Amino acid sequence: MIRRALNYRQAHKVWPPGVSRQAGGHWLRALKWQVKKLFGLAMKIFPEGFKELIKRGIVPVSRSKRGVMIPQVC
């Protein structure tokens, strides 16, 4: 859901119906912070930074300073 909302925001410059501006802004600010913290300014925030965080097992929209790891199901 978050990824779809960020895609929609990037394409249309507004948040999709059903996603509040506050929630969307929280996700986007958290994503920017995580990407800058781990990769510096060398990487685009979305979608490259989002994908790389997922690949590393980190929740892309977490505000935690240490980063929240994605739990392993199996």
C-alpha positions in Angstrom: 0.0 0.0 0.0 2.8 2.5 0.9 4.7 1.7 -2.3 1.6 2.2 -4.4 0.9 5.5 -2.6 4.4 6.8 -3.2 4.2 5.7 -6.9 0.9 7.6 -7.3 2.4 10.7 -5.5 5.4 10.7 -7.9 3.2 10.4 -11.0 0.3 12.8 -10.0 1.9 15.2 -7.5 -1.0 14.5 -5.1 -1.7 11.6 -2.7 -4.1 8.9 -3.8 -7.7 8.9 -2.5 -7.8 7.3 0.9 -4.3 8.3 1.9 -4.2 11.5 4.1 -1.6 14.1 3.3 -0.3 13.8 6.8 0.3 10.0 6.6 1.8 10.3 3.1 4.1 13.1 4.2 5.2 11.0 7.2 6.1 8.1 4.9 7.9 10.3 2.5 10.0 12.1 5.1 10.9 8.9 6.8 11.9 7.3 3.5 14.1 10.4 2.7 15.7 10.2 6.1 16.5 6.5 5.8 18.0 6.8 2.3 20.1 9.8 3.3 21.2 8.1 6.5 22.4 4.9 4.8 23.4 6.0 1.3 24.0 9.7 1.5 22.8 11.9 -1.4 24.2 9.5 -4.1 20.9 7.6 -4.5 17.4 8.7 -5.6 14.9 8.5 -2.8 12.2 6.7 -4.7 12.1 4.1 -6.2 15.8 3.2 -6.0 16.3 4.0 -2.3 13.0 2.2 -1.4 14.1 -0.9 -3.3 17.5 -1.0 -1.8 16.2 -0.6 1.8 13.8 -3.5 1.1 16.6 -5.6 -0.3 18.6 -5.0 2.9 15.6 -6.0 5.0 14.9 -2.6 6.4 11.5 -1.0 6.7 11.8 2.0 4.3 9.4 4.3 6.1 10.6 3.6 9.7 11.6 6.6 11.8 13.8 4.5 14.1 17.4 5.7 14.3 18.7 2.1 14.2 16.2 1.1 11.5 13.5 -1.6 11.8 14.3 -4.9 10.2 11.6 -6.6 8.2 10.7 -9.8 10.1 11.5 -13.1 8.4 8.3 -15.3 8.1 10.0 -18.6 7.4 
